[in-house]
Amino acid sequence: MTLPDFLTMADSLVGQSVRVEGWLTSDTVNVWLADRPHSEEELVVVQAPHIAEWLLRHIPPRLGGVCAYYFEAEVSGVVQSRSSEGTPVLGGEVRAVLKFAGRLHV
């Protein structure tokens, strides 16, 4: 489902597995979904430190700004209760499929 669709339905999906398309964004520790690249706005918190670790281990972070990584992606996980800030949360066994068009030199 698209990120806007998920945001309108998040509370009714708690406990269910979903796939959400958006911009998977990360600093070097936290991961979140945003509606555009370079966005520091955490529209959906993604509880997946393993994704941030993988990105840091395999892809040099972008310099400048808070967003070290951002990729269009499809993220699957279990919808959790909202964070203390009221942000929807994806957790459980989170998986991400990055959409990447271009060249990656590792």
Backbone as JSON Lines, residues from 0, in Angstrom:
{"i":0,"aa":"M","n":[0.84,-1.17,0.0],"ca":[0.0,0.0,0.0],"c":[0.88,1.23,0.0]}
{"i":1,"aa":"T","n":[0.34,2.32,-0.45],"ca":[1.11,3.56,-0.48],"c":[1.2,4.14,0.94]}
{"i":2,"aa":"L","n":[2.17,4.99,1.14],"ca":[2.35,5.62,2.44],"c":[1.12,6.45,2.85]}
{"i":3,"aa":"P","n":[0.55,7.28,1.95],"ca":[-0.66,8.02,2.35],"c":[-1.81,7.1,2.76]}
{"i":4,"aa":"D","n":[-1.99,5.98,2.03],"ca":[-3.04,5.03,2.39],"c":[-2.78,4.45,3.78]}
{"i":5,"aa":"F","n":[-1.53,4.06,4.03],"ca":[-1.19,3.49,5.33],"c":[-1.46,4.49,6.45]}
{"i":6,"aa":"L","n":[-1.07,5.74,6.25],"ca":[-1.24,6.74,7.3],"c":[-2.71,6.96,7.67]}
{"i":7,"aa":"T","n":[-3.61,6.84,6.7],"ca":[-5.03,7.01,7.01],"c":[-5.62,5.79,7.7]}
{"i":8,"aa":"M","n":[-4.97,4.62,7.57],"ca":[-5.52,3.38,8.11],"c":[-4.7,2.79,9.25]}
{"i":9,"aa":"A","n":[-3.6,3.41,9.64],"ca":[-2.64,2.81,10.57],"c":[-3.27,2.27,11.84]}
{"i":10,"aa":"D","n":[-4.16,3.04,12.47],"ca":[-4.74,2.6,13.74],"c":[-5.6,1.34,13.59]}
{"i":11,"aa":"S","n":[-6.23,1.18,12.46],"ca":[-7.08,-0.01,12.26],"c":[-6.25,-1.23,11.85]}
{"i":12,"aa":"L","n":[-4.97,-1.05,11.59],"ca":[-4.11,-2.16,11.14],"c":[-3.19,-2.69,12.23]}
{"i":13,"aa":"V","n":[-3.29,-2.19,13.45],"ca":[-2.4,-2.63,14.54],"c":[-2.49,-4.15,14.68]}
{"i":14,"aa":"G","n":[-1.3,-4.79,14.72],"ca":[-1.22,-6.23,14.86],"c":[-1.18,-6.98,13.53]}
{"i":15,"aa":"Q","n":[-1.41,-6.28,12.44],"ca":[-1.43,-6.92,11.12],"c":[-0.11,-6.69,10.38]}
{"i":16,"aa":"S","n":[0.24,-7.64,9.52],"ca":[1.4,-7.48,8.64],"c":[0.99,-6.64,7.44]}
{"i":17,"aa":"V","n":[1.85,-5.7,7.08],"ca":[1.57,-4.83,5.94],"c":[2.85,-4.62,5.14]}
{"i":18,"aa":"R","n":[2.67,-4.14,3.9],"ca":[3.77,-3.67,3.06],"c":[3.45,-2.23,2.71]}
{"i":19,"aa":"V","n":[4.4,-1.36,2.95],"ca":[4.2,0.07,2.72],"c":[5.28,0.58,1.79]}
{"i":20,"aa":"E","n":[4.88,1.34,0.78],"ca":[5.82,1.95,-0.14],"c":[6.05,3.4,0.25]}
{"i":21,"aa":"G","n":[7.3,3.81,0.31],"ca":[7.64,5.18,0.63],"c":[9.13,5.36,0.52]}
{"i":22,"aa":"W","n":[9.65,6.4,1.12],"ca":[11.1,6.65,1.13],"c":[11.65,6.14,2.44]}
{"i":23,"aa":"L","n":[12.4,5.04,2.38],"ca":[13.06,4.5,3.55],"c":[14.25,5.41,3.83]}
{"i":24,"aa":"T","n":[14.24,6.03,4.98],"ca":[15.25,7.03,5.33],"c":[15.92,6.62,6.62]}
{"i":25,"aa":"S","n":[17.2,6.94,6.74],"ca":[17.93,6.55,7.93],"c":[19.03,7.55,8.22]}
{"i":26,"aa":"D","n":[19.27,7.78,9.51],"ca":[20.53,8.38,9.89],"c":[21.43,7.17,10.13]}
{"i":27,"aa":"T","n":[22.41,7.21,10.95],"ca":[23.25,6.03,11.12],"c":[22.72,5.09,12.2]}
{"i":28,"aa":"V","n":[21.57,5.42,12.82],"ca":[21.0,4.58,13.87],"c":[19.52,4.3,13.65]}
{"i":29,"aa":"N","n":[18.74,5.33,13.37],"ca":[17.28,5.21,13.27],"c":[16.83,5.05,11.83]}
{"i":30,"aa":"V","n":[15.65,4.43,11.67],"ca":[15.09,4.2,10.35],"c":[13.64,4.67,10.38]}
{"i":31,"aa":"W","n":[13.2,5.33,9.29],"ca":[11.82,5.77,9.22],"c":[11.38,5.84,7.77]}
{"i":32,"aa":"L","n":[10.08,5.95,7.58],"ca":[9.51,6.14,6.25],"c":[9.08,7.6,6.13]}
{"i":33,"aa":"A","n":[9.36,8.16,4.98],"ca":[8.99,9.54,4.69],"c":[8.3,9.57,3.33]}
{"i":34,"aa":"D","n":[7.73,10.71,3.0],"ca":[7.02,10.82,1.73],"c":[7.87,11.41,0.61]}
{"i":35,"aa":"R","n":[9.14,11.73,0.92],"ca":[10.04,12.29,-0.08],"c":[11.49,12.06,0.37]}
{"i":36,"aa":"P","n":[12.44,12.12,-0.57],"ca":[13.85,11.97,-0.17],"c":[14.3,13.17,0.67]}
{"i":37,"aa":"H","n":[15.33,12.99,1.43],"ca":[15.92,14.02,2.3],"c":[15.0,14.46,3.43]}
{"i":38,"aa":"S","n":[13.89,13.8,3.63],"ca":[12.93,14.24,4.64],"c":[13.35,13.8,6.03]}
{"i":39,"aa":"E","n":[13.41,14.75,6.93],"ca":[13.71,14.45,8.33],"c":[12.43,14.17,9.12]}
{"i":40,"aa":"E","n":[11.28,14.28,8.46],"ca":[10.0,14.04,9.13],"c":[9.72,12.53,9.18]}
{"i":41,"aa":"E","n":[9.65,12.0,10.37],"ca":[9.4,10.57,10.55],"c":[7.9,10.33,10.49]}
{"i":42,"aa":"L","n":[7.4,9.98,9.29],"ca":[5.97,9.71,9.15],"c":[5.61,8.35,9.72]}
{"i":43,"aa":"V","n":[6.54,7.39,9.59],"ca":[6.37,6.06,10.17],"c":[7.72,5.65,10.76]}
{"i":44,"aa":"V","n":[7.74,5.33,12.03],"ca":[8.96,4.81,12.67],"c":[9.1,3.35,12.26]}
{"i":45,"aa":"V","n":[10.3,2.97,11.83],"ca":[10.57,1.59,11.44],"c":[11.54,1.02,12.47]}
{"i":46,"aa":"Q","n":[11.07,0.06,13.24],"ca":[11.92,-0.55,14.28],"c":[12.78,-1.63,13.63]}
{"i":47,"aa":"A","n":[13.88,-1.18,13.04],"ca":[14.75,-2.11,12.31],"c":[16.19,-1.62,12.36]}
{"i":48,"aa":"P","n":[16.83,-1.7,13.53],"ca":[18.23,-1.27,13.59],"c":[19.13,-2.08,12.66]}
{"i":49,"aa":"H","n":[18.73,-3.3,12.32],"ca":[19.53,-4.11,11.41],"c":[19.62,-3.47,10.02]}
{"i":50,"aa":"I","n":[18.6,-2.72,9.62],"ca":[18.64,-2.06,8.32],"c":[19.65,-0.91,8.36]}
{"i":51,"aa":"A","n":[19.61,-0.11,9.42],"ca":[20.58,0.99,9.56],"c":[22.0,0.44,9.61]}
{"i":52,"aa":"E","n":[22.2,-0.67,10.33],"ca":[23.53,-1.28,10.41],"c":[23.99,-1.79,9.06]}
{"i":53,"aa":"W","n":[23.08,-2.43,8.31],"ca":[23.44,-2.95,6.99],"c":[23.82,-1.81,6.06]}
{"i":54,"aa":"L","n":[23.03,-0.75,6.04],"ca":[23.33,0.4,5.17],"c":[24.71,0.96,5.5]}
{"i":55,"aa":"L","n":[24.97,1.17,6.78],"ca":[26.24,1.75,7.21],"c":[27.43,0.85,6.85]}
{"i":56,"aa":"R","n":[27.21,-0.45,6.93],"ca":[28.28,-1.41,6.65],"c":[28.58,-1.51,5.14]}
{"i":57,"aa":"H","n":[27.55,-1.34,4.3],"ca":[27.72,-1.6,2.87],"c":[27.71,-0.36,1.97]}
{"i":58,"aa":"I","n":[27.18,0.75,2.44],"ca":[27.05,1.94,1.59],"c":[27.54,3.15,2.37]}
{"i":59,"aa":"P","n":[28.49,3.9,1.83],"ca":[28.96,5.09,2.54],"c":[27.8,6.08,2.76]}
{"i":60,"aa":"P","n":[27.69,6.66,3.94],"ca":[26.58,7.59,4.2],"c":[26.75,8.89,3.4]}
{"i":61,"aa":"R","n":[25.63,9.51,3.09],"ca":[25.65,10.82,2.43],"c":[26.1,11.83,3.46]}
{"i":62,"aa":"L","n":[26.9,12.77,3.04],"ca":[27.42,13.78,3.95],"c":[26.51,14.99,3.99]}
{"i":63,"aa":"G","n":[26.44,15.62,5.13],"ca":[25.65,16.84,5.29],"c":[24.19,16.52,5.55]}
{"i":64,"aa":"G","n":[23.64,17.08,6.59],"ca":[22.24,16.83,6.91],"c":[22.06,15.61,7.77]}
{"i":65,"aa":"V","n":[20.84,15.43,8.21],"ca":[20.51,14.33,9.11],"c":[20.34,13.02,8.37]}
{"i":66,"aa":"C","n":[19.85,13.05,7.13],"ca":[19.55,11.83,6.39],"c":[20.81,11.26,5.75]}
{"i":67,"aa":"A","n":[21.34,10.21,6.32],"ca":[22.52,9.57,5.75],"c":[22.14,8.7,4.56]}
{"i":68,"aa":"Y","n":[20.92,8.17,4.55],"ca":[20.45,7.27,3.51],"c":[18.99,7.56,3.21]}
{"i":69,"aa":"Y","n":[18.62,7.42,1.96],"ca":[17.21,7.45,1.58],"c":[17.05,6.72,0.26]}
{"i":70,"aa":"F","n":[16.14,5.77,0.25],"ca":[15.86,4.97,-0.93],"c":[14.36,4.78,-1.03]}
{"i":71,"aa":"E","n":[13.86,4.84,-2.25],"ca":[12.49,4.43,-2.45],"c":[12.44,2.96,-2.09]}
{"i":72,"aa":"A","n":[11.45,2.54,-1.34],"ca":[11.46,1.16,-0.86],"c":[10.05,0.66,-0.57]}
{"i":73,"aa":"E","n":[9.97,-0.65,-0.47],"ca":[8.77,-1.31,0.01],"c":[9.17,-1.98,1.32]}
{"i":74,"aa":"V","n":[8.53,-1.56,2.4],"ca":[8.89,-2.05,3.73],"c":[7.73,-2.88,4.27]}
{"i":75,"aa":"S","n":[8.04,-4.07,4.75],"ca":[7.0,-4.91,5.35],"c":[7.31,-5.13,6.82]}
{"i":76,"aa":"G","n":[6.25,-5.22,7.6],"ca":[6.39,-5.44,9.03],"c":[5.02,-5.49,9.66]}
{"i":77,"aa":"V","n":[5.01,-5.59,10.98],"ca":[3.75,-5.65,11.73],"c":[3.48,-4.26,12.29]}
{"i":78,"aa":"V","n":[2.27,-3.79,12.11],"ca":[1.89,-2.48,12.62],"c":[1.8,-2.54,14.14]}
{"i":79,"aa":"Q","n":[2.53,-1.65,14.79],"ca":[2.57,-1.57,16.25],"c":[1.71,-0.39,16.71]}
{"i":80,"aa":"S","n":[1.53,-0.26,18.01],"ca":[0.86,0.92,18.56],"c":[1.73,2.14,18.26]}
{"i":81,"aa":"R","n":[1.09,3.28,18.21],"ca":[1.82,4.52,17.91],"c":[2.89,4.8,18.96]}
{"i":82,"aa":"S","n":[3.92,5.52,18.54],"ca":[4.99,5.92,19.46],"c":[4.45,6.94,20.45]}
{"i":83,"aa":"S","n":[5.24,7.29,21.44],"ca":[4.81,8.28,22.43],"c":[4.58,9.65,21.79]}
{"i":84,"aa":"E","n":[5.17,9.88,20.61],"ca":[4.95,11.13,19.88],"c":[3.73,11.04,18.97]}
{"i":85,"aa":"G","n":[3.07,9.88,18.92],"ca":[1.88,9.71,18.09],"c":[2.16,9.27,16.66]}
{"i":86,"aa":"T","n":[3.38,8.81,16.4],"ca":[3.77,8.38,15.06],"c":[3.5,6.89,14.89]}
{"i":87,"aa":"P","n":[2.92,6.48,13.75],"ca":[2.73,5.04,13.5],"c":[4.08,4.32,13.5]}
{"i":88,"aa":"V","n":[4.06,3.03,13.89],"ca":[5.29,2.24,14.02],"c":[5.13,0.92,13.28]}
{"i":89,"aa":"L","n":[6.17,0.54,12.52],"ca":[6.27,-0.79,11.93],"c":[7.36,-1.54,12.68]}
{"i":90,"aa":"G","n":[7.05,-2.76,13.12],"ca":[8.03,-3.54,13.87],"c":[7.94,-5.0,13.49]}
{"i":91,"aa":"G","n":[8.31,-5.86,14.42],"ca":[8.33,-7.29,14.15],"c":[9.52,-7.63,13.27]}
{"i":92,"aa":"E","n":[9.34,-8.59,12.38],"ca":[10.39,-8.96,11.43],"c":[10.29,-8.04,10.23]}
{"i":93,"aa":"V","n":[10.93,-6.9,10.34],"ca":[10.86,-5.89,9.29],"c":[11.79,-6.27,8.14]}
{"i":94,"aa":"R","n":[11.27,-6.14,6.94],"ca":[12.06,-6.38,5.73],"c":[11.87,-5.18,4.81]}
{"i":95,"aa":"A","n":[12.92,-4.87,4.08],"ca":[12.85,-3.75,3.13],"c":[13.42,-4.18,1.79]}
{"i":96,"aa":"V","n":[12.73,-3.8,0.73],"ca":[13.21,-3.99,-0.63],"c":[13.46,-2.6,-1.17]}
{"i":97,"aa":"L","n":[14.75,-2.29,-1.42],"ca":[15.12,-0.97,-1.91],"c":[14.93,-0.92,-3.42]}
{"i":98,"aa":"K","n":[14.37,0.18,-3.88],"ca":[14.26,0.41,-5.32],"c":[15.41,1.34,-5.68]}
{"i":99,"aa":"F","n":[16.28,0.86,-6.55],"ca":[17.46,1.63,-6.87],"c":[17.7,1.59,-8.37]}
{"i":100,"aa":"A","n":[17.79,2.76,-8.96],"ca":[18.11,2.84,-10.38],"c":[19.37,3.7,-10.49]}
{"i":101,"aa":"G","n":[20.41,3.12,-11.0],"ca":[21.65,3.87,-11.12],"c":[22.83,2.96,-10.92]}
{"i":102,"aa":"R","n":[23.92,3.55,-10.51],"ca":[25.14,2.78,-10.31],"c":[25.52,2.83,-8.84]}
{"i":103,"aa":"L","n":[25.89,1.72,-8.33],"ca":[26.33,1.62,-6.95],"c":[27.74,1.04,-6.96]}
{"i":104,"aa":"H","n":[28.68,1.8,-6.45],"ca":[30.06,1.34,-6.38],"c":[30.39,0.99,-4.94]}
{"i":105,"aa":"V","n":[30.63,-0.29,-4.67],"ca":[30.95,-0.72,-3.31],"c":[32.32,-1.3,-3.27]}
